[in-house]
Amino acid sequence: MNKAFCEFFAGIGLVREGLVASGWSCIYANDINPKKQELYEKRFGSEGHFHLDDVWNSAGVLSRVPEPPFLATASFPCIDLSLAGHWRGFEGDHSSTFFGFTKVLDGMGGGRPKVVMLENVTGFITSKGGKDFESAALSLAELGYWVDAFVLDAKYFVPQSRPRVFVIGVHESFQTPLMVRRTENEWFSGGWTRNIERGKKLRPPNLRELMERVELPTGWAAVNIQPPIAEAVNVAELIDLDDDQAWWDEAAVTKHHDMMSDRHRKVVDEMLASKKQFTGTIYRRKREGKTRAEVRFDGLAGCLRTPKGGSARQIVIAIDEGHLRIRWMSPREYARLQGADDFPLVDNTIQNLHGFGDAVCVPVIRWIDENVLTPLFNSYSKLNGHAGQPGAGVATTNDSGCETPEHAA
């Protein structure tokens, strides 16, 4: 099997951006949004494998998949799993398209991918009291997948607070020692429990509770991973401060200064008085019926979102020699905060902001690839007498007798 993958809900292609460096080949990409397709093809070219269609059209999707992939990824819509979608969960029209994806998996039959990766917001865990996450795990298990899950924040890699849930499914036909299965004698063997405990910082209590409580037709598995070492720079290093930027006029700056809470305004005013340099970000939020301009002073940007309404757009604040400047964050800065610094842009600002605000963080995908996906591919290749891919996922043995990626140990 080649190191081939299909990406569903592909967006502008940042999952692919994170995977191609280690040799993954995208053989099929699906999305329903033509504006995201334009950005995707501006980066990767019009290769012919981008399929602009509704994932529910499973017959049409299956007719375009050229060969059984090793991996399928699905960053299905998050809107119904968050406040923006009024917490409708899988009852909503958007997030329920996850089941269009599983319908495609079902239609693949014996050609189903050996590994599946889902990505979504942390509300995926809590939606409907955990019932939506349970439904998703059950759907994968009924298709023959053993399931693991963890939460990884982009702040380890870039100055953006962006925690996301990742679900990894490994098909029961692929029995790899890298994914330790939970057994009925777990109290005795303990391999799954040890991996869960080692990675507890990536598996918060509400996620672990679901994994311990929910019974699956296959079962739960766990890869041995621990949090990455933080490498993120201060957000100020990614912000352009030159005069060519679209800085707001004095009236707009004063308006947002007045919209700050007393505590935030006091800090800003002290910086202005002391002529301290500062570059950060602002989000407009509703607090107790009032719109507030909330400043982050911790060197991180807030989570990038799609610009549906002014409050969803990230704002830049800069203080230099007693002068306060404020403006909307640019598409290029959005790209940098997603770890896609040189990603080609289109001429439409809102189209760019939608594309990046609704995407994954590239170095997060690279870390998962290095510690989970490529090691799984190498394990499969080894089990089937192939060489695998060099340079990632060197296998060692942990104290439970199971192979585990060296970088994750």
N, C-alpha and C positions, 0 to 999 in steps of 0.2 A: 504494500500500500504506500502511495506517495504521501508526502507531507502536505496534503490538500485539505482545504477547509471551505465551508460555505458560511457566509454571514447573512443573517436575517435581521430585518430592521437595521439595515446597514448604515443609514444616515449618510454622512459625508465620508465615511470610511476610516474612522480613527481606530477601530479594532484592527482593521487590516494594517494600518500604519504601524501599530504596535507589534504585529506578528511577522511582517515580511522580513525584518532584519535577521531573523534566525532561520529563514528558509521556507517559511510557510507559503503555499501557493493558493491564492483565492480562485476557485473555479466557478463560483456562483455567488452573486450578491443580490439581495432583494430589498426593495423599499417601495413605498407608495407615493413618496413626495418628489415631484420632478425638480424642485429647487435644490433639494439635497443631492439628487442625481447629478445636477449640473456641477456642484462643488466636487462630488466624488470623481466624476470623469475629468474635471480640470486637473485633479491630482494624479489619477491613475490612467487616464486615457479612455477612449471609447473602445474597449476591448471586445464588447459584445456580450459579456457575461452579466452585466448589470441588468436586472429584470425589474422594470417599473410595473408593479402589479400588486394587487391585494394578496396578502399571504393566505387569506381564506380560499383563494383560487388554487387549491392544492394540486389539481390536475395540471394546470398551467405551470405551476412552480416545478412540479416533478418532471415535466417534459423538458425543462431547461437545465436540470442538474445533469452534467455530462457523465459523472462517474460517482461511485460511493465515496464520500469524503471521510477522512479520519475524524475530523472535528467539525461541529456546527456551533456557531455562536448566535445568540439572540439577545439583543438589547431592546426588549419590547417596551412599548410606551409606558411611561411612569405616571402620567397625569392623574389617573384614577386612583393611584396609590399614595396620593399626597393631598394636601389642603387645596391645591389648585383644582383638583377634580372632585372636591367635596367628599373625599374618602369613599368613593363608590366601589373601589376595588375591582374585582373581576366581574362585578355587575355593570361596570361602565363599558362603553363602546370601544375605548382605546386600549386599556390594559388587558381586556379580555381577548385581544388578538393573540395573546400568548397561546391560546388553544388552537388558533390557526397554525401556529408553528408546530405544535405537537401533532396536529392532524397531518402535516407534511411528514414528520418523522414516522408516523404510523404508516403512511403510504410508501415509505422507503423499504418496508419489509426487512428482508435479510441484508439490505444495503444500508441500514441505519448507521450513522456515524458511531464510532467506538466511544467518542467523548463528546459531550455537550457542555457548553458554558453559557449560563444566563447572567445577565447584569441588570440591576435596577436600583432604585433608591432604597434607603433603609426602611421606608414605610411599607415595603414589600413584606417585611417580617411582622409588622404590627397590624397591617390592614385586616379589618374584620376580626380583630382579636387573634390573629395568626392563622385564620382559616384560609386566606388566599395563598399564603406560603405553603400551607399543608396541601391545598389542592394542587399547586404546581408540583410539589415533590411527589405526590401520589400519581400525577399524570406521567411524570418521567419514569417512576418505578413501574407503572403498569406497562410501559414500553420496554422494560427490561433493564433500567438503569439503577445502579447503586448511586446514592446521592451524598454529596458533601456540600458544605456552604461556609462562607466566611465573609467578613466585612473588611474592606480595605479602603483607607482614606488617601486621597491624592496628596494630602499635605505632607506625606513622607517624601514626595518627589518634587512637587511644585508648590509655590506659596498660594494654595487654594484649599479651602476647607470643603472637601467633596467626598464624604463617606458613601460607599456603594456596596450593595450586596452582590456577591458572586456565588453562583450555584454551579457545581461541577458534577456532571453525571457520567459515570463510566459503565458501559454496557456489560451485562453479565457474561457475555461471550468473551470478554477480555479480563481475565483474572490476573491482575498485576499486583505485586507486593507493595507498590508505591501507594496504593489506596487500601488502607487497612479496613476490612469490613467488621462491623459490629456483630458479635456472635451471641448466641444464647448463653454461653459460658463466659461472658465478658468479665464477670467478677473474678474468674480464674486466669484467663489469658491476658486480658487488659490492654491489648495493643491499640484498639480503637480509643479506649479511655485515655491512654497515655498521650496519643496524638492530639486528642481534644484538649487535654490539660496543657500540653506544650503550646498549643496555639490559642489559649483562652483569650489573649488580648485581641485576637482576630475573630473570635466567636463570642460575642457578648452574651450575658446571661439569658436574655429573652430568646436568642437564637439557640443556645444550648438546650434550653428548656423544651423547645419544639423538637429538636433532634432527639432528645431523650424520651419524649412523650409520644410522638407520632409514630405509628406502626406503618411500615411500607411493605408492599408485596415482595420487594427485593430486600432492601435494608439500607441503613446508613453506613457510609464509609468516611474515612478521614485521612487526608494527606498530612504528612508531618511538616507543617509550616509555622514560622514564627514571624513577628513583625519585622519589616525591613528597617535598616538603619536610616534615620531621617537625613535627607540630602538637600532639602528645599532651601532656596535662597529667600531673602526678604522680597516681598512683592515690589518694593521700590526699584529693584534691579530690572524689572520687566516693564516699567512704565516709561513712556517717552515724555520728556519735560521740555522739549524745544517749543519755540513760539509758533511753529507751523501747526501745532495741534489746535483743535477746535475748542479753545477755552471759552467759558461762558462770560457774558458781560457782567458788569458789577451788580445789576439788579438781580440776576439769577443767583449769583454767588451769595449776596446778602440774604435772599430768600431761604436758601438752604442752610446758611449759618444760623438763621433764626429758627429753622425747623429742628435743630439739634436739641437734645435734652440738655438740661442745665449742666449736668456732669460732663457730657461730651463737649459742650461749648466752652466750659471752663478750661478744659485741657487744651483745646484749640487756641483759645485766647492767650493762655500762658505761653504756648509755643510762638504765637505771633509777637507777643511782647518781648520774649527773650531772643527773638530772631533765630529760633532753632529750625533746622531743616527737617522736614517730615514729608513722606509720601505714603499715602494709604488709600483705602477705598471706603465708599459709602453705599449703603442700601437704604432706600426709602421704605419704611414699614408703617403699618397702622398699629398704634399703641394707644389703648384707651380712647379710641375714637378720633385720635389725631394722627396726622402723617408726620413721622419723625425721620430725620436724616441721621442714621446711625453710623458712626465712624468706627472702623476697626483700627486698633492701635497695636495689634500683636504681630504685624508683619505678614499677615495672611489676607488674601481676598476672600470674600464670601463665596459661596457656591454659585458658579455661573448658571444662569437660567436663560430660557428663551425670552425675548423681549415682548411679552404679551402685556402691554400696559407699561407705563413709565417706571413703576415700582420694581419691575422685574429686571431692569437694566442696571448693571454695575456702574458706579460713579467713581471717578478719580478725584482725590483731594491732594493738593500739594501746597506746602508752606515753605517759603524761601525768603530769607532776609525780611521778615515781617510782612510778606505779601501772600495773600490767600488766593489760590486758583482752584477752580473746580470745572470738571467737564465729564461728558460721557466717556466710558472706556471704549477704546477703538477695537475693531475686529482683529487687528494684528495682536493687540494685547490679550484678547480672548484666546487667540491661537497659542500664544506663549503660555498662558495659564493652563492650557490643555496639553502642554508638552509637544506642540506641533508648530514650532517657531516659524518654519519656512513654508508652511502649507499654503498653496496658492489660493488667492481670494478672488471673488467675483466683484463686479462694480457696485452691487447692491449691498449697502451696509446692513440693513435688517436681515437680509438673506444670510449673510455671513454670521451675524450674531445668533440667529436661529440654529444654524448648522453647528456651531461650536457649543452653544449653550445646551444643546440636546444630545451631546456626544459623550464619549468616554475619554478619560485622561490617558494619553499614549504611554507614558512610563509605567503607569499602573498595569496596563496590559502586558508590557514587556516583562515586568516583574513576575506576573502570573505565568507568562510563557516560560521564563527561565526556571521557575520553581515548581511548576505544575504541568503545563501543557507539553513542552518539549521533552521533559523527563518521561511523561506518559507515552509519548510517541516512541522514544528510544526504547522504553521497556517493551512496547508492542513489537518493535522491530527485532529486538533481541530474542523475544519469545518465538518469533516467526523466522529466525535465521537470517535477519538482515542487519546491516551495519548501523542503522540509525543516523542521527545527526551529531556531528562533533560540536564541542564548545559549550554545551549547556547540559545541565542535569546530570553531572557526574554522580554515579550511584555509590553509596556507602552502605554500611549496615548499622542499624540502630540496635538498642539493647533489647528490642522485641524480636530481633532476628529478621526484620523486614528491611528491604532496600528503601532508601530515602534520598532525595536530592541533597547533595552535599551543601548547596547554598541555603537550603532550608533547615538544615540540622541545627 
